[in-house]
Amino acid sequence: MRVTVERNELLTALQRVQGVVEKRNTMPTLAHVLLEAKPEGLEILATDLELGMRGLYKATVEEPGSVTFSARKLYEILKEIREADVAMTVTDNCVITMKAGRSQFKVVGLPSKDFPPLPGIEREGLIPLPGAELLRLIRKTLFAVGDNDTRYVLNGLLITLMKTGGTHVIRLVGTDGHRLAVADQELDIDAQKAPADEVKVIVPKKAAFEIRRLLEENGNEPMIGFTKNMLIFRKSGLVLTSRLMEGTYPNYQQVIPKPGKQKITVNRDELEGALRRVSVLSKDKSHAVKLTFAKKSITLFASHPDMGEAVEDTPADCTGEEFSTGFNAQYLLEALGVIDSETVILHMDAPLSPCLIQEHENPFFQTVVMPVKV
């Protein structure tokens, strides 16, 4: 194998796959990327057996071939190289020689035959989606997905493609049992390309995070598709595949309360700033902050048994009777962090009832945060 590729092109490829490569040494080859020199360019693949990514990059291929290269070492080398082009030669015993200007590196790779195969992907059946809107949906819901939750399905993002009336809608839902986020988007897609039946799948958090990273890059609009047990995401010559999660997602609609008698309207930035300041003196594990809702203000209070206490008033418009409740400040801050409007509306029925948080004049997004005892 002999190939010359632009350093920036190769560095971009390695940056994309860093989140996919398996960091644990369960299988040595999973810490590697597969480099395949083909007449049309250099294909780079990475997988952790659950999630896979492949991309074709521009390169001058003098001799086709393939080898696996430590993803971390290749990335570290490329970060230090300053020359525009990198030439790579691979011997039969998988020794990779990299040349860039006056620098030369010799690295031992692994045989490409040991690299796990990625599933073949067809273009048929993929649904075109607006990239900016899909990115917005993921940003508004991914924060609520669980991390290593014992309830397995809560570690995934629920994606539903459905038809409401005559309109196709995509809905994303994330929850860890303590907070919930739901975001919808109407789709303007050809009826022939839309799925005939409702599609409901659970995508692992890691896969959703990598999709978000790819959407943050400029490029063509993405396409997405689902088989019985796999998600396929295609964008600008990149293909990401992920195994879907098995199980039954909880009935999240039962958790979403209807707007209650207590309605609190507040400036998002002012509430977020007050929460950050007061929570500095909250208890380390619970991050508990007490909120008292009065007619014209919210009083925030936090105390730490060894440090002291903090209190701050924030202007707000509250309907209903005055009452107090408590929240994990971190959960509230993460919910406020994905809200785009200047005004936030909070709905509650009682001090220990779920808190429904909505954006001003946006019926397509809502998040729920459960209160805590303080």
C-alpha positions in Angstrom: 0.0 0.0 0.0 1.4 3.4 -1.0 -0.8 6.5 -0.7 -0.3 10.3 -0.3 -3.0 12.3 1.4 -3.4 15.9 2.6 -2.6 16.3 6.3 -5.8 18.3 7.0 -8.0 15.7 5.2 -6.5 12.9 7.3 -6.7 14.9 10.5 -10.4 15.7 9.9 -11.0 12.0 9.4 -9.3 11.1 12.6 -11.1 13.8 14.6 -14.4 12.3 13.4 -13.7 8.8 14.6 -12.1 9.5 18.0 -15.5 9.1 19.7 -16.2 5.8 17.9 -12.9 4.1 18.6 -13.0 1.7 21.5 -10.8 3.0 24.3 -10.8 -0.1 26.4 -8.4 -2.9 25.4 -11.1 -5.6 25.0 -9.8 -6.2 21.4 -6.6 -4.5 20.3 -7.9 -4.0 16.8 -10.9 -1.9 18.1 -8.4 0.8 19.2 -7.3 1.0 15.5 -8.7 2.6 12.4 -8.8 0.6 9.1 -7.1 2.4 6.3 -8.1 1.1 2.8 -6.4 2.7 -0.2 -8.7 2.3 -3.2 -8.5 3.8 -6.7 -11.1 6.4 -5.7 -9.4 7.5 -2.5 -8.5 6.5 1.0 -11.4 4.9 3.0 -11.1 5.2 6.8 -13.2 3.0 9.1 -13.7 2.7 12.9 -16.0 0.6 15.0 -16.6 -0.5 18.6 -18.8 -3.4 17.4 -21.9 -1.4 18.3 -21.2 1.9 16.4 -19.3 2.2 13.1 -18.2 5.0 10.9 -16.7 5.0 7.4 -15.7 7.8 5.1 -13.9 8.2 1.8 -11.2 10.9 1.6 -9.3 12.4 -1.3 -5.9 10.8 -1.8 -3.4 9.9 -4.5 -3.2 6.1 -4.4 -0.1 4.6 -6.0 -0.6 1.1 -4.7 -3.9 -0.2 -3.3 -3.9 -2.0 0.0 -5.1 -1.9 3.6 -3.8 -1.9 7.2 -5.0 -0.9 10.6 -3.3 1.9 12.5 -3.6 3.0 16.2 -6.2 5.7 16.1 -4.7 7.6 19.0 -1.1 7.5 17.7 -2.1 8.5 14.2 -4.1 11.4 15.6 -1.2 12.5 17.8 1.3 12.3 14.9 -1.0 14.3 12.6 -1.5 17.1 15.2 2.3 17.7 15.3 2.9 17.5 11.6 2.9 20.9 9.8 3.6 19.8 6.2 0.6 19.9 3.8 1.0 16.3 2.6 1.6 12.9 4.2 2.9 9.9 2.4 2.3 6.4 3.8 3.8 3.1 2.7 2.9 -0.2 4.2 5.1 -3.4 4.1 3.8 -6.9 4.0 4.4 -7.3 7.8 2.2 -4.2 8.5 4.9 -1.7 9.2 3.6 1.7 8.3 6.1 4.4 7.2 4.8 7.9 7.3 6.8 10.8 5.7 6.0 14.5 6.0 8.8 16.9 5.1 11.9 16.0 7.1 9.9 13.9 9.5 9.6 10.1 9.2 7.6 7.7 11.5 7.6 3.9 11.5 4.6 2.4 13.3 3.6 -1.2 13.6 0.0 -1.8 12.5 -2.2 -4.8 12.5 -3.5 -6.9 9.6 -6.7 -5.6 8.0 -8.2 -9.1 8.0 -8.4 -8.8 11.8 -10.6 -5.7 11.6 -14.4 -6.4 12.2 -16.4 -5.9 9.0 -18.9 -3.1 8.9 -22.4 -3.8 7.5 -23.1 -3.1 3.9 -25.3 0.0 3.3 -27.8 0.6 0.5 -29.0 4.1 -0.3 -32.6 2.8 -0.8 -35.0 3.4 2.1 -33.0 6.4 3.5 -35.1 9.4 4.4 -33.7 12.9 3.7 -33.9 15.2 6.8 -33.1 18.9 7.3 -29.8 18.9 9.1 -30.2 22.1 11.1 -33.6 20.9 12.4 -32.3 17.5 13.3 -29.3 19.0 15.1 -31.7 21.3 17.0 -33.9 18.3 18.1 -30.9 16.3 19.3 -29.5 19.3 21.2 -32.8 19.8 23.0 -33.2 16.2 24.1 -29.8 14.5 24.4 -29.1 16.2 27.8 -31.9 14.3 29.4 -30.8 10.8 28.3 -29.4 8.6 31.1 -25.8 7.7 31.7 -25.2 4.0 32.6 -28.7 3.8 34.0 -29.7 0.4 35.3 -32.9 0.8 33.2 -31.1 0.0 30.0 -33.5 1.8 27.5 -33.1 5.1 29.4 -29.5 5.2 28.1 -30.9 5.8 24.6 -32.8 8.5 22.7 -36.2 7.6 21.4 -36.8 8.6 17.8 -40.3 8.4 16.3 -41.3 9.0 12.7 -45.0 9.3 12.4 -47.8 10.9 10.4 -50.1 13.3 12.2 -53.1 14.3 10.0 -51.4 14.8 6.6 -48.1 15.8 8.0 -45.0 13.7 8.7 -43.4 14.5 12.1 -40.1 13.4 13.7 -40.1 13.3 17.5 -37.1 12.8 19.8 -37.5 12.0 23.5 -34.8 11.7 26.2 -35.3 10.8 29.9 -33.3 9.4 32.8 -36.3 9.2 35.2 -35.5 12.5 36.8 -36.0 14.8 33.8 -37.6 14.5 30.4 -37.3 16.3 27.1 -39.6 16.0 24.1 -39.0 17.9 20.8 -41.0 17.7 17.5 -40.4 18.8 14.0 -42.7 18.7 11.0 -41.0 17.2 7.9 -41.5 18.3 4.3 -40.6 15.1 2.6 -41.9 13.3 -0.5 -44.6 10.8 0.5 -42.9 8.1 -1.5 -39.7 8.5 0.6 -41.6 8.6 3.9 -42.0 5.4 5.8 -45.4 3.8 5.3 -45.8 2.9 8.9 -44.8 4.6 12.2 -41.1 4.0 13.0 -40.1 4.0 16.7 -36.5 3.1 17.6 -34.2 3.7 20.6 -30.7 5.0 19.5 -27.8 4.6 22.0 -26.6 7.9 23.5 -23.1 7.5 22.1 -24.5 7.2 18.5 -26.8 10.2 19.0 -23.8 12.2 20.3 -21.7 11.3 17.2 -24.6 12.2 14.9 -24.7 15.6 16.6 -21.0 16.1 16.0 -21.4 15.3 12.3 -24.4 17.6 12.0 -22.3 20.5 13.5 -20.0 20.3 10.4 -21.0 22.1 7.2 -22.0 19.8 4.4 -24.9 18.2 2.6 -28.2 17.5 4.2 -28.2 14.1 6.0 -30.2 11.0 5.3 -31.4 8.5 7.9 -32.8 5.1 7.8 -33.6 2.1 10.0 -33.5 -1.6 9.6 -34.8 -4.1 12.1 -31.8 -3.6 14.5 -29.7 -0.9 12.9 -29.7 2.9 12.4 -28.0 4.2 9.2 -26.9 7.9 9.0 -25.4 9.2 5.8 -23.9 12.7 5.3 -21.4 14.2 2.9 -19.7 10.8 2.0 -19.8 9.7 5.6 -21.8 6.7 6.8 -22.5 6.0 10.5 -24.2 2.8 11.6 -25.3 1.9 15.0 -27.0 -1.0 16.6 -30.4 -0.1 18.0 -31.4 -0.7 21.6 -33.9 -3.4 22.4 -36.6 -3.0 24.9 -39.8 -1.0 25.6 -39.4 2.7 26.2 -41.5 4.0 29.1 -44.8 5.8 28.4 -43.3 9.3 28.6 -46.6 11.0 27.8 -48.0 10.0 31.2 -45.2 11.9 32.8 -45.9 15.2 31.0 -48.2 17.2 33.2 -50.9 19.5 31.8 -50.3 23.2 32.5 -51.3 23.6 36.1 -52.7 26.4 38.3 -49.2 27.6 39.1 -47.7 29.5 36.1 -44.4 31.2 36.5 -43.0 33.4 33.7 -39.4 34.4 34.0 -36.4 35.6 31.9 -34.3 32.7 31.1 -30.9 34.4 31.5 -31.8 35.9 34.9 -33.0 32.6 36.2 -30.1 30.7 34.8 -27.6 33.2 36.3 -29.3 33.1 39.7 -29.2 29.3 39.7 -25.5 29.2 38.9 -24.6 31.7 41.7 -26.8 30.2 44.4 -25.9 26.6 43.6 -22.3 27.2 44.4 -23.3 26.7 48.1 -25.6 23.8 47.5 -24.9 20.3 48.7 -22.3 18.6 46.5 -24.3 15.5 45.5 -27.9 16.7 45.4 -27.2 20.2 44.1 -30.5 21.1 45.9 -31.8 24.6 45.6 -35.0 25.8 47.2 -37.2 28.0 45.0 -40.0 30.1 46.5 -42.5 31.5 44.0 -44.2 34.7 45.0 -46.4 37.1 42.9 -43.5 39.2 41.4 -40.4 37.2 42.2 -38.6 33.8 42.7 -36.4 33.5 45.7 -33.6 31.0 45.4 -31.9 29.6 48.5 -29.2 27.0 49.0 -27.2 25.9 52.0 -24.2 23.7 52.7 -23.6 22.3 56.2 -19.9 23.1 56.0 -19.8 26.1 53.8 -22.7 28.4 54.5 -25.7 29.6 52.5 -26.7 31.8 49.5 -30.0 33.6 48.6 -31.1 35.6 45.6 -34.3 37.1 44.3 -35.2 37.0 40.6 -38.0 39.1 39.0 -40.9 36.8 37.7 -44.6 36.9 37.1 -46.3 34.1 39.1 -50.0 33.2 39.1 -51.5 31.2 41.9 -50.6 31.1 45.6 -47.1 31.5 47.0 -45.3 28.1 47.5 -41.8 26.6 47.8 -40.2 23.6 46.2 -36.8 22.2 45.6 -34.8 21.2 42.5 -31.5 19.7 41.5 -29.9 22.9 40.2 -27.9 21.0 37.6 -31.0 19.5 36.1 -32.7 22.9 35.8 -29.6 24.5 34.4 -29.3 21.8 31.7 -33.0 22.3 30.8 -32.6 26.1 30.6 -29.4 25.7 28.5 -31.3 24.2 25.5 -34.1 26.9 25.6 -33.7 29.5 22.8 -36.4 32.0 23.8 -35.7 34.8 26.2 -38.8 33.9 28.2 -39.3 30.7 30.0 -42.7 29.4 31.4 -42.8 27.0 34.3 -46.0 25.1 35.2 -46.6 23.3 38.6 -49.6 22.0 40.5 -48.0 21.5 43.9 -44.5 21.6 45.6 -43.8 17.9 44.8 -45.5 17.7 41.4 -43.4 17.6 38.2 -42.4 20.9 36.7 -43.3 21.5 33.1 -40.9 23.9 31.4 -41.8 25.5 28.0 -40.3 28.0 25.6 -42.3 31.1 25.0 -44.4 30.6 21.8 -42.9 27.2 20.9 -45.4 24.3 21.3 -43.0 21.8 19.7 -40.6 21.5 22.7 -41.2 20.8 26.4 -39.2 19.5 29.2 -40.1 18.1 32.6 -37.9 18.2 35.8 -38.9 16.4 38.9 -38.6 18.3 42.2 -36.6 17.2 45.2 -37.2 17.5 48.9 -35.2 20.3 50.6 
